[in-house]
Amino acid sequence: MCRLAQPVFCCTRPPPWRFAKHFIISRRIPAYGVLREAKVAHAAKIRGGVVGILFVCLLLGYVAGPHFARPLWRRFRHWQGSERPHTPSGRRMGSLPDLFFWAWERPEDLRFLETKNAGVAFLAKTIYIPAPNEDLPKDAGSSLHIRPRLQPLRVAPTTPLIAVVRIETRAGRQPGAYFFAATRSSSPAHYTAQQQERAVAEIANVANLPNVRAVQIDFDAAVSERAFYSALLSDVREKLPSSIPLSITALASWCIGDPWLEQLPTGTIDEAVPMLFRMGPDAANVAKFLSAGTDFPVRACQASLGVTTDEPLSRAMLGAAPNQAIRATCNKRIYIFAPRAWTQPAADAVLQEWQP
């Protein structure tokens, strides 16, 4: 066990395990090919039969009662998603758990996750980027304001970590800053090359923290800031080691009706996490979209979801009923936020709902 706090990180990266698979291929190529096709066909029939039996049992169990159906539904969902495909840019995320607990700026003790198949996405630092014409204190003396994590974070040495960097600007605080229709005529925000260069360095630097397996950027970029954000993401991806995934959080509107993420160069980000909480007026529209059972049209948003423990939509997604809203969580990585510090009972409740 260890204590994790900024600026000193005491966890050490465990040695990687490597597995070797040996295949014996017959020299009789024609015969081997026929045998292989026969085995594949036989396996497909068995798999189809198992799926049918599980589905029938699920329906019967749900008729009998939700308490019986809950564990069966969870197991069916995870078994079905065990062979989920990965996009080329998302393969880097493939070795990470399907469940992450967000640990924000407050004391957190998550050492009880040591034996769980779950990770921790912790706030590592916050970057405030002032506008060129913004009034700053005389003693500011910098193009950026960097606030490191000040609260302790305790995790087990083997728990996978994602370092989260929060970016804040004045533009993002303006009413209607995120809606394309309301800001169609707004001019792009102009940040200096020095600001962008330093922000890129600050973000990439968190990949060097102990046991960090990925980097996540949390930036509610306004419409006027998208050109800057796109360039920032490209530079961060170039600066990060090729083995480190780059994740970002995404407003729900970015994933449903605003395809600006699709304009990023291929491979820039490994995932965009739709933030399905604290959505304000958009909450009803997003819930209606999810209830239809369709996935997000933006490909980067299709592999993960961000939910919370204290809102009805999130609780429905983490609940037991196998309805349309629940199907939206199939085969996705789930990030869970809590308004208060995590406790073991609260985390166990999430794990019991999500993991079979």
KASULMO-V285767 format. One record per residue. N is the residue number from 0. RES is the residue in three letters. PSI is psi in whole degrees, 0 to 359 (999 if undefined). BURIAL is b if it has 16 or more other ideal C-beta (glycine too) atoms within 10 Angstrom, else e. Layout:
# KASULMO-V285767
n: (N | N)
res: (RES | RES)
psi: (PSI | PSI)
burial: (BURIAL | BURIAL)
This chain:
# KASULMO-V285767
n: (0 | 1 | 2 | 3 | 4 | 5 | 6 | 7 | 8 | 9 | 10 | 11 | 12 | 13 | 14 | 15 | 16 | 17 | 18 | 19 | 20 | 21 | 22 | 23 | 24 | 25 | 26 | 27 | 28 | 29 | 30 | 31 | 32 | 33 | 34 | 35 | 36 | 37 | 38 | 39 | 40 | 41 | 42 | 43 | 44 | 45 | 46 | 47 | 48 | 49 | 50 | 51 | 52 | 53 | 54 | 55 | 56 | 57 | 58 | 59 | 60 | 61 | 62 | 63 | 64 | 65 | 66 | 67 | 68 | 69 | 70 | 71 | 72 | 73 | 74 | 75 | 76 | 77 | 78 | 79 | 80 | 81 | 82 | 83 | 84 | 85 | 86 | 87 | 88 | 89 | 90 | 91 | 92 | 93 | 94 | 95 | 96 | 97 | 98 | 99 | 100 | 101 | 102 | 103 | 104 | 105 | 106 | 107 | 108 | 109 | 110 | 111 | 112 | 113 | 114 | 115 | 116 | 117 | 118 | 119 | 120 | 121 | 122 | 123 | 124 | 125 | 126 | 127 | 128 | 129 | 130 | 131 | 132 | 133 | 134 | 135 | 136 | 137 | 138 | 139 | 140 | 141 | 142 | 143 | 144 | 145 | 146 | 147 | 148 | 149 | 150 | 151 | 152 | 153 | 154 | 155 | 156 | 157 | 158 | 159 | 160 | 161 | 162 | 163 | 164 | 165 | 166 | 167 | 168 | 169 | 170 | 171 | 172 | 173 | 174 | 175 | 176 | 177 | 178 | 179 | 180 | 181 | 182 | 183 | 184 | 185 | 186 | 187 | 188 | 189 | 190 | 191 | 192 | 193 | 194 | 195 | 196 | 197 | 198 | 199 | 200 | 201 | 202 | 203 | 204 | 205 | 206 | 207 | 208 | 209 | 210 | 211 | 212 | 213 | 214 | 215 | 216 | 217 | 218 | 219 | 220 | 221 | 222 | 223 | 224 | 225 | 226 | 227 | 228 | 229 | 230 | 231 | 232 | 233 | 234 | 235 | 236 | 237 | 238 | 239 | 240 | 241 | 242 | 243 | 244 | 245 | 246 | 247 | 248 | 249 | 250 | 251 | 252 | 253 | 254 | 255 | 256 | 257 | 258 | 259 | 260 | 261 | 262 | 263 | 264 | 265 | 266 | 267 | 268 | 269 | 270 | 271 | 272 | 273 | 274 | 275 | 276 | 277 | 278 | 279 | 280 | 281 | 282 | 283 | 284 | 285 | 286 | 287 | 288 | 289 | 290 | 291 | 292 | 293 | 294 | 295 | 296 | 297 | 298 | 299 | 300 | 301 | 302 | 303 | 304 | 305 | 306 | 307 | 308 | 309 | 310 | 311 | 312 | 313 | 314 | 315 | 316 | 317 | 318 | 319 | 320 | 321 | 322 | 323 | 324 | 325 | 326 | 327 | 328 | 329 | 330 | 331 | 332 | 333 | 334 | 335 | 336 | 337 | 338 | 339 | 340 | 341 | 342 | 343 | 344 | 345 | 346 | 347 | 348 | 349 | 350 | 351 | 352 | 353 | 354 | 355)
res: (MET | CYS | ARG | LEU | ALA | GLN | PRO | VAL | PHE | CYS | CYS | THR | ARG | PRO | PRO | PRO | TRP | ARG | PHE | ALA | LYS | HIS | PHE | ILE | ILE | SER | ARG | ARG | ILE | PRO | ALA | TYR | GLY | VAL | LEU | ARG | GLU | ALA | LYS | VAL | ALA | HIS | ALA | ALA | LYS | ILE | ARG | GLY | GLY | VAL | VAL | GLY | ILE | LEU | PHE | VAL | CYS | LEU | LEU | LEU | GLY | TYR | VAL | ALA | GLY | PRO | HIS | PHE | ALA | ARG | PRO | LEU | TRP | ARG | ARG | PHE | ARG | HIS | TRP | GLN | GLY | SER | GLU | ARG | PRO | HIS | THR | PRO | SER | GLY | ARG | ARG | MET | GLY | SER | LEU | PRO | ASP | LEU | PHE | PHE | TRP | ALA | TRP | GLU | ARG | PRO | GLU | ASP | LEU | ARG | PHE | LEU | GLU | THR | LYS | ASN | ALA | GLY | VAL | ALA | PHE | LEU | ALA | LYS | THR | ILE | TYR | ILE | PRO | ALA | PRO | ASN | GLU | ASP | LEU | PRO | LYS | ASP | ALA | GLY | SER | SER | LEU | HIS | ILE | ARG | PRO | ARG | LEU | GLN | PRO | LEU | ARG | VAL | ALA | PRO | THR | THR | PRO | LEU | ILE | ALA | VAL | VAL | ARG | ILE | GLU | THR | ARG | ALA | GLY | ARG | GLN | PRO | GLY | ALA | TYR | PHE | PHE | ALA | ALA | THR | ARG | SER | SER | SER | PRO | ALA | HIS | TYR | THR | ALA | GLN | GLN | GLN | GLU | ARG | ALA | VAL | ALA | GLU | ILE | ALA | ASN | VAL | ALA | ASN | LEU | PRO | ASN | VAL | ARG | ALA | VAL | GLN | ILE | ASP | PHE | ASP | ALA | ALA | VAL | SER | GLU | ARG | ALA | PHE | TYR | SER | ALA | LEU | LEU | SER | ASP | VAL | ARG | GLU | LYS | LEU | PRO | SER | SER | ILE | PRO | LEU | SER | ILE | THR | ALA | LEU | ALA | SER | TRP | CYS | ILE | GLY | ASP | PRO | TRP | LEU | GLU | GLN | LEU | PRO | THR | GLY | THR | ILE | ASP | GLU | ALA | VAL | PRO | MET | LEU | PHE | ARG | MET | GLY | PRO | ASP | ALA | ALA | ASN | VAL | ALA | LYS | PHE | LEU | SER | ALA | GLY | THR | ASP | PHE | PRO | VAL | ARG | ALA | CYS | GLN | ALA | SER | LEU | GLY | VAL | THR | THR | ASP | GLU | PRO | LEU | SER | ARG | ALA | MET | LEU | GLY | ALA | ALA | PRO | ASN | GLN | ALA | ILE | ARG | ALA | THR | CYS | ASN | LYS | ARG | ILE | TYR | ILE | PHE | ALA | PRO | ARG | ALA | TRP | THR | GLN | PRO | ALA | ALA | ASP | ALA | VAL | LEU | GLN | GLU | TRP | GLN | PRO)
psi: (157 | 168 | 127 | 121 | 153 | 138 | 8 | 127 | 126 | 356 | 150 | 145 | 126 | 151 | 137 | 144 | 138 | 135 | 139 | 134 | 133 | 131 | 134 | 116 | 128 | 146 | 343 | 86 | 310 | 312 | 321 | 321 | 318 | 317 | 320 | 318 | 321 | 318 | 319 | 316 | 318 | 317 | 322 | 320 | 317 | 315 | 317 | 321 | 319 | 317 | 316 | 317 | 316 | 320 | 317 | 316 | 323 | 315 | 315 | 320 | 322 | 326 | 321 | 325 | 146 | 333 | 328 | 324 | 333 | 303 | 325 | 317 | 319 | 316 | 319 | 318 | 316 | 323 | 319 | 327 | 4 | 341 | 36 | 142 | 154 | 140 | 159 | 316 | 341 | 357 | 331 | 334 | 352 | 331 | 357 | 155 | 161 | 4 | 126 | 138 | 123 | 132 | 105 | 197 | 83 | 159 | 128 | 136 | 104 | 30 | 340 | 353 | 4 | 318 | 9 | 153 | 70 | 158 | 179 | 125 | 106 | 145 | 115 | 323 | 162 | 133 | 124 | 124 | 107 | 150 | 155 | 327 | 13 | 138 | 123 | 154 | 149 | 331 | 12 | 306 | 24 | 153 | 344 | 159 | 119 | 124 | 108 | 166 | 130 | 345 | 146 | 147 | 121 | 124 | 161 | 149 | 336 | 358 | 125 | 137 | 143 | 124 | 123 | 133 | 121 | 131 | 132 | 145 | 165 | 327 | 324 | 348 | 355 | 142 | 136 | 14 | 341 | 358 | 122 | 317 | 325 | 345 | 29 | 325 | 5 | 142 | 149 | 145 | 139 | 107 | 152 | 160 | 326 | 319 | 315 | 316 | 317 | 322 | 318 | 316 | 319 | 321 | 312 | 332 | 333 | 344 | 343 | 356 | 150 | 135 | 14 | 125 | 346 | 163 | 137 | 135 | 129 | 97 | 112 | 70 | 130 | 165 | 320 | 348 | 4 | 324 | 317 | 317 | 320 | 316 | 322 | 315 | 318 | 319 | 322 | 316 | 321 | 327 | 332 | 151 | 148 | 337 | 349 | 119 | 152 | 116 | 152 | 154 | 154 | 136 | 146 | 326 | 332 | 334 | 346 | 301 | 6 | 96 | 29 | 333 | 333 | 343 | 354 | 146 | 143 | 132 | 1 | 312 | 153 | 336 | 154 | 120 | 109 | 124 | 100 | 41 | 161 | 43 | 352 | 223 | 339 | 351 | 316 | 318 | 321 | 317 | 321 | 319 | 314 | 326 | 340 | 348 | 9 | 152 | 167 | 136 | 335 | 121 | 322 | 339 | 1 | 354 | 356 | 166 | 147 | 121 | 175 | 164 | 353 | 23 | 146 | 318 | 317 | 319 | 325 | 320 | 330 | 2 | 195 | 335 | 128 | 70 | 190 | 319 | 322 | 323 | 339 | 340 | 354 | 138 | 26 | 152 | 133 | 128 | 130 | 129 | 147 | 140 | 345 | 169 | 143 | 138 | 161 | 318 | 319 | 318 | 321 | 324 | 319 | 315 | 322 | 323 | 322 | 320 | 140 | 999)
burial: (e | b | e | b | e | b | e | e | b | e | b | e | e | e | e | e | e | e | e | e | e | e | e | e | e | e | e | e | e | e | e | e | e | e | e | e | e | e | e | e | e | e | e | e | e | e | e | e | e | e | e | e | e | b | e | e | e | b | e | e | b | b | e | e | e | e | e | e | b | b | e | b | b | b | e | b | b | e | e | e | e | e | e | e | e | e | e | e | b | b | e | b | b | e | e | b | b | b | b | b | b | b | b | b | e | e | e | b | b | b | b | b | b | e | e | b | e | b | b | b | b | b | b | b | b | b | b | e | b | b | e | e | e | e | e | e | e | e | e | e | e | e | b | b | e | e | e | e | b | e | e | e | b | b | b | b | b | e | b | b | b | b | b | b | b | b | b | b | b | e | b | b | e | e | e | e | b | b | b | e | e | e | b | e | e | b | e | e | b | e | b | e | e | e | b | b | e | b | b | b | e | b | b | b | e | b | b | e | b | e | b | b | b | b | b | b | b | b | b | b | b | b | b | b | b | b | e | b | b | b | e | b | b | b | b | b | b | e | e | b | e | e | e | b | b | b | b | b | b | b | b | b | b | b | b | b | e | b | e | b | b | e | e | b | e | e | e | b | b | b | b | b | b | b | b | b | b | e | b | e | e | b | b | e | e | b | b | e | b | b | e | e | e | e | e | b | e | b | b | b | b | b | b | b | b | b | b | b | b | e | b | e | b | b | e | b | b | b | b | b | e | b | e | e | b | b | e | b | b | e | b | b | b | b | b | b | b | b | e | e | e | b | e | e | e | e | b | e | e | b | b | e | e | b | e | e)
